């Protein structure tokens, strides 16, 4: 093995980038011992107006603002892209690959949109593109998919892929906090951005699902193929009713294979309280994968943050440096660009269980009308829960409103949607009915 130092060029030195610098500086002797040669930070590229990098540990003379000066350093073997976004980051990653540099990135948005373009570019130039940190922070799930789980045909994957949403839902469940209050607490605790839209809309989870499902199911997939709903419209009322029924609300990123077709989606769902995935709380992430041979496997850990994400980045760097990742990248045919586009299942054909809440005026016969409509659409009722009426003089002129909660047996999603449209049109219905999927995980 060569004893030549491994030269690293880092693009972006914000929270995660500072963590990477910290590890490479403070653990330099450990990494040199493990690899048989040192890792050296050659250049760190930041925008000139970017004053928010959080480390004083960048080696003297390494900090640059000019991309040309960064890429002119012939001593860089591996480029670590942590700038984020899909604009300049795409340009930088392509430039690095075309120059014959290996790339490590934590940029799930970039991979979800441009992965099918970047993977073959890396292969063309004889280098690797590593991305463990892009989906799940410090959780080594992508490594597992690339190595230990390659013996399996994967059946289903369920992920809690956004720590912000999981923290908010935990506050709503454990403390009875309304969504807005739970979001404000998440922002105060540093778990949510000032503009949390990408997280709470489900968009961040959709990016990650596109990347993970591509690997797990051997398909070419982009994030615009993932149906997406967030937690930003989730009512505390439904969280509480779900708890009464023995369910825990989670924002799930789901990929399931049915008769050769792939069903994909991100949405708030109910899990049974005794499911291990339901017990993942706070800002933690988790991924539950079912393989035909291994059965059920569960991966959990910090899905974001300076050091967990830096751990995954440096892990990729070390695996590239020792040749393990580069060999897998060159020899395995598991990368999205090597597969056909996903044969996606029509969302209306997905068969599953549902939670349905309908606010109705408390008049005789209303329950019969609900059950009749569901029956007409071949939807079988599993349970019904009804609370005492609520006075709502302002809206309904003194009429009592009853929240009726129905859980179903397995039903086709399209049939349920058609039934809900009819229920919403009833004179006795007030507001839009709420539908939440109940997820019964495969036996593993």
Buried (B, 14 or more C-beta within 10 A) or exposed (E): EEEEBBBBBBBBBBBBBBBBBBBBBEBBEEBBEEBEBBBBBBBBBBEEEEEEBBBEBBBEEBBBEEBEEBBEEEEBBBBBBBBBEBEBBBEBBBBBBBEEBBBBBBBBBBBBBBBBEBBBBBBEBEBBBBBBBBBBBBBBBBBBBBEEBEEBEBBBBBBBBBBBBBBBBBBBBEEEBBBEBBBBBBBEEEBBEEEBEBBBBBBBBBBBBBBBBBBBBBBBBBBEBBBBBBBBEBEBBBBBBBBEBEBBBBBBBBBBBEEEBBBBBBBBBBBBEEBEBBEBBBBBBBBBBBBEEBEBBBBBBBBBBBBBBBBBBBBBBBBBBBEBBBEBBEEEEBBBBBBEEBEBBEEEBBEBBBBBBBBBBBEEEBBEBBBEBBEEBEBEBBEEBEEEBEEBEEEBEEBBBBBBBBBBEEBBBBBBBBBBEBBEEBEBBBEEBBBBBBBEBEEB
